[in-house]
Amino acid sequence: YSSHSASIMTEDEEDWEDYVKGGYHPVKIGDEFSEGRYVVVRKLGWGHFSTVWLAKD
């Protein structure tokens, strides 16, 4: 996930190193899931075990 290089991490954000196999799934605004049914709008929040995204149906 390469767009992190332009971002300055704060303790309010997850570590980019966690976006690996077995970690967080990399998601970007505009990504589509379930054959385009769901479109990612924005990140709502994150914790140490998950990230919550808002998607429109």
N, CA, C and O atoms as a GROMACS GRO file, in nm:
protein
  228
    1TYR      N    1   0.086  -0.116   0.000
    1TYR     CA    2   0.000   0.000   0.000
    1TYR      C    3   0.090   0.120   0.000
    1TYR      O    4   0.150   0.152   0.103
    2SER      N    5   0.101   0.190  -0.112
    2SER     CA    6   0.206   0.290  -0.130
    2SER      C    7   0.167   0.432  -0.094
    2SER      O    8   0.256   0.515  -0.079
    3SER      N    9   0.039   0.465  -0.080
    3SER     CA   10   0.002   0.604  -0.057
    3SER      C   11   0.039   0.653   0.082
    3SER      O   12   0.027   0.772   0.110
    4HIS      N   13   0.084   0.564   0.171
    4HIS     CA   14   0.119   0.607   0.306
    4HIS      C   15   0.243   0.693   0.311
    4HIS      O   16   0.263   0.763   0.410
    5SER      N   17   0.327   0.691   0.210
    5SER     CA   18   0.453   0.765   0.215
    5SER      C   19   0.430   0.916   0.223
    5SER      O   20   0.517   0.988   0.272
    6ALA      N   21   0.315   0.965   0.175
    6ALA     CA   22   0.287   1.107   0.180
    6ALA      C   23   0.217   1.147   0.309
    6ALA      O   24   0.190   1.265   0.331
    7SER      N   25   0.187   1.053   0.393
    7SER     CA   26   0.111   1.078   0.515
    7SER      C   27   0.203   1.076   0.637
    7SER      O   28   0.298   0.998   0.643
    8ILE      N   29   0.173   1.162   0.732
    8ILE     CA   30   0.244   1.160   0.860
    8ILE      C   31   0.155   1.088   0.959
    8ILE      O   32   0.041   1.128   0.983
    9MET      N   33   0.206   0.980   1.018
    9MET     CA   34   0.127   0.899   1.109
    9MET      C   35   0.114   0.969   1.244
    9MET      O   36   0.207   1.034   1.292
   10THR      N   37  -0.003   0.956   1.304
   10THR     CA   38  -0.025   1.002   1.441
   10THR      C   39  -0.070   0.882   1.522
   10THR      O   40  -0.098   0.776   1.466
   11GLU      N   41  -0.078   0.898   1.652
   11GLU     CA   42  -0.125   0.785   1.732
   11GLU      C   43  -0.274   0.761   1.714
   11GLU      O   44  -0.327   0.662   1.766
   12ASP      N   45  -0.343   0.849   1.640
   12ASP     CA   46  -0.484   0.829   1.608
   12ASP      C   47  -0.504   0.747   1.481
   12ASP      O   48  -0.617   0.727   1.437
   13GLU      N   49  -0.394   0.700   1.422
   13GLU     CA   50  -0.401   0.620   1.300
   13GLU      C   51  -0.332   0.486   1.323
   13GLU      O   52  -0.241   0.474   1.405
   14GLU      N   53  -0.377   0.386   1.248
   14GLU     CA   54  -0.313   0.256   1.255
   14GLU      C   55  -0.178   0.261   1.184
   14GLU      O   56  -0.154   0.349   1.102
   15ASP      N   57  -0.089   0.167   1.218
   15ASP     CA   58   0.042   0.159   1.154
   15ASP      C   59   0.027   0.099   1.014
   15ASP      O   60  -0.042   0.000   0.996
   16TRP      N   61   0.094   0.160   0.916
   16TRP     CA   62   0.088   0.109   0.779
   16TRP      C   63   0.150  -0.030   0.770
   16TRP      O   64   0.115  -0.107   0.681
   17GLU      N   65   0.241  -0.063   0.860
   17GLU     CA   66   0.302  -0.196   0.859
   17GLU      C   67   0.200  -0.306   0.888
   17GLU      O   68   0.225  -0.423   0.859
   18ASP      N   69   0.084  -0.269   0.945
   18ASP     CA   70  -0.020  -0.367   0.976
   18ASP      C   71  -0.099  -0.409   0.852
   18ASP      O   72  -0.178  -0.503   0.859
   19TYR      N   73  -0.080  -0.340   0.740
   19TYR     CA   74  -0.150  -0.374   0.616
   19TYR      C   75  -0.071  -0.479   0.540
   19TYR      O   76  -0.016  -0.453   0.433
   20VAL      N   77  -0.068  -0.599   0.597
   20VAL     CA   78   0.004  -0.713   0.538
   20VAL      C   79  -0.085  -0.836   0.549
   20VAL      O   80  -0.188  -0.833   0.616
   21LYS      N   81  -0.044  -0.944   0.484
   21LYS     CA   82  -0.118  -1.070   0.496
   21LYS      C   83  -0.129  -1.107   0.643
   21LYS      O   84  -0.028  -1.113   0.714
   22GLY      N   85  -0.250  -1.132   0.690
   22GLY     CA   86  -0.273  -1.162   0.830
   22GLY      C   87  -0.301  -1.038   0.913
   22GLY      O   88  -0.330  -1.048   1.033
   23GLY      N   89  -0.294  -0.920   0.852
   23GLY     CA   90  -0.321  -0.793   0.920
   23GLY      C   91  -0.444  -0.727   0.860
   23GLY      O   92  -0.538  -0.794   0.817
   24TYR      N   93  -0.441  -0.595   0.856
   24TYR     CA   94  -0.553  -0.521   0.798
   24TYR      C   95  -0.558  -0.542   0.647
   24TYR      O   96  -0.454  -0.556   0.583
   25HIS      N   97  -0.678  -0.546   0.590
   25HIS     CA   98  -0.694  -0.552   0.445
   25HIS      C   99  -0.687  -0.409   0.392
   25HIS      O  100  -0.762  -0.324   0.438
   26PRO      N  101  -0.598  -0.380   0.296
   26PRO     CA  102  -0.590  -0.243   0.244
   26PRO      C  103  -0.716  -0.205   0.168
   26PRO      O  104  -0.755  -0.273   0.073
   27VAL      N  105  -0.779  -0.096   0.210
   27VAL     CA  106  -0.901  -0.046   0.147
   27VAL      C  107  -0.879   0.101   0.116
   27VAL      O  108  -0.820   0.174   0.195
   28LYS      N  109  -0.926   0.144  -0.001
   28LYS     CA  110  -0.916   0.284  -0.040
   28LYS      C  111  -1.056   0.338  -0.066
   28LYS      O  112  -1.146   0.263  -0.105
   29ILE      N  113  -1.075   0.466  -0.045
   29ILE     CA  114  -1.202   0.530  -0.078
   29ILE      C  115  -1.229   0.507  -0.226
   29ILE      O  116  -1.142   0.528  -0.310
   30GLY      N  117  -1.350   0.465  -0.257
   30GLY     CA  118  -1.388   0.435  -0.394
   30GLY      C  119  -1.377   0.288  -0.430
   30GLY      O  120  -1.428   0.246  -0.534
   31ASP      N  121  -1.312   0.208  -0.345
   31ASP     CA  122  -1.305   0.063  -0.371
   31ASP      C  123  -1.446   0.006  -0.375
   31ASP      O  124  -1.535   0.052  -0.304
   32GLU      N  125  -1.464  -0.096  -0.459
   32GLU     CA  126  -1.593  -0.163  -0.472
   32GLU      C  127  -1.582  -0.307  -0.424
   32GLU      O  128  -1.481  -0.373  -0.444
   33PHE      N  129  -1.691  -0.354  -0.361
   33PHE     CA  130  -1.697  -0.491  -0.312
   33PHE      C  131  -1.828  -0.554  -0.357
   33PHE      O  132  -1.924  -0.484  -0.388
   34SER      N  133  -1.830  -0.686  -0.360
   34SER     CA  134  -1.948  -0.763  -0.397
   34SER      C  135  -1.999  -0.722  -0.536
   34SER      O  136  -2.114  -0.684  -0.555
   35GLU      N  137  -1.905  -0.730  -0.633
   35GLU     CA  138  -1.934  -0.701  -0.773
   35GLU      C  139  -1.991  -0.560  -0.792
   35GLU      O  140  -2.082  -0.540  -0.873
   36GLY      N  141  -1.937  -0.463  -0.718
   36GLY     CA  142  -1.977  -0.323  -0.732
   36GLY      C  143  -2.096  -0.281  -0.650
   36GLY      O  144  -2.136  -0.165  -0.655
   37ARG      N  145  -2.153  -0.373  -0.573
   37ARG     CA  146  -2.271  -0.337  -0.494
   37ARG      C  147  -2.236  -0.236  -0.385
   37ARG      O  148  -2.313  -0.143  -0.361
   38TYR      N  149  -2.122  -0.253  -0.319
   38TYR     CA  150  -2.082  -0.164  -0.211
   38TYR      C  151  -1.963  -0.081  -0.255
   38TYR      O  152  -1.866  -0.134  -0.310
   39VAL      N  153  -1.970   0.051  -0.232
   39VAL     CA  154  -1.861   0.142  -0.267
   39VAL      C  155  -1.816   0.211  -0.139
   39VAL      O  156  -1.897   0.268  -0.066
   40VAL      N  157  -1.686   0.206  -0.111
   40VAL     CA  158  -1.630   0.263   0.011
   40VAL      C  159  -1.637   0.416   0.003
   40VAL      O  160  -1.592   0.477  -0.094
   41VAL      N  161  -1.694   0.477   0.108
   41VAL     CA  162  -1.711   0.622   0.115
   41VAL      C  163  -1.602   0.685   0.201
   41VAL      O  164  -1.536   0.780   0.158
   42ARG      N  165  -1.583   0.632   0.323
   42ARG     CA  166  -1.479   0.686   0.411
   42ARG      C  167  -1.455   0.592   0.529
   42ARG      O  168  -1.536   0.502   0.556
   43LYS      N  169  -1.344   0.613   0.597
   43LYS     CA  170  -1.313   0.535   0.717
   43LYS      C  171  -1.386   0.597   0.836
   43LYS      O  172  -1.380   0.719   0.857
   44LEU      N  173  -1.454   0.514   0.913
   44LEU     CA  174  -1.523   0.561   1.032
   44LEU      C  175  -1.434   0.554   1.156
   44LEU      O  176  -1.443   0.638   1.244
   45GLY      N  177  -1.348   0.452   1.162
   45GLY     CA  178  -1.261   0.438   1.278
   45GLY      C  179  -1.183   0.309   1.270
   45GLY      O  180  -1.198   0.230   1.177
   46TRP      N  181  -1.099   0.289   1.370
   46TRP     CA  182  -1.017   0.168   1.372
   46TRP      C  183  -0.985   0.134   1.517
   46TRP      O  184  -0.991   0.219   1.606
   47GLY      N  185  -0.950   0.009   1.537
   47GLY     CA  186  -0.903  -0.039   1.666
   47GLY      C  187  -0.789  -0.135   1.640
   47GLY      O  188  -0.743  -0.147   1.527
   48HIS      N  189  -0.744  -0.203   1.741
   48HIS     CA  190  -0.629  -0.292   1.724
   48HIS      C  191  -0.667  -0.423   1.655
   48HIS      O  192  -0.578  -0.499   1.615
   49PHE      N  193  -0.796  -0.450   1.640
   49PHE     CA  194  -0.839  -0.574   1.577
   49PHE      C  195  -0.923  -0.553   1.453
   49PHE      O  196  -0.957  -0.650   1.385
   50SER      N  197  -0.958  -0.429   1.420
   50SER     CA  198  -1.042  -0.406   1.303
   50SER      C  199  -1.038  -0.260   1.259
   50SER      O  200  -0.993  -0.172   1.332
   51THR      N  201  -1.086  -0.237   1.138
   51THR     CA  202  -1.107  -0.104   1.083
   51THR      C  203  -1.251  -0.100   1.035
   51THR      O  204  -1.298  -0.197   0.976
   52VAL      N  205  -1.321   0.011   1.058
   52VAL     CA  206  -1.461   0.023   1.020
   52VAL      C  207  -1.472   0.125   0.907
   52VAL      O  208  -1.427   0.239   0.920
   53TRP      N  209  -1.534   0.084   0.796
   53TRP     CA  210  -1.550   0.168   0.679
   53TRP      C  211  -1.698   0.193   0.653
   53TRP      O  212  -1.781   0.104   0.674
   54LEU      N  213  -1.732   0.314   0.607
   54LEU     CA  214  -1.866   0.345   0.560
   54LEU      C  215  -1.870   0.315   0.410
   54LEU      O  216  -1.785   0.362   0.334
   55ALA      N  217  -1.969   0.236   0.369
   55ALA     CA  218  -1.985   0.204   0.227
   55ALA      C  219  -2.130   0.229   0.188
   55ALA      O  220  -2.221   0.206   0.268
   56LYS      N  221  -2.150   0.275   0.065
   56LYS     CA  222  -2.289   0.293   0.019
   56LYS      C  223  -2.329   0.170  -0.061
   56LYS      O  224  -2.248   0.108  -0.129
   57ASP      N  225  -2.456   0.137  -0.050
   57ASP     CA  226  -2.513   0.019  -0.115
   57ASP      C  227  -2.585   0.064  -0.241
   57ASP      O  228  -2.641  -0.019  -0.313
   0.00000   0.00000   0.00000
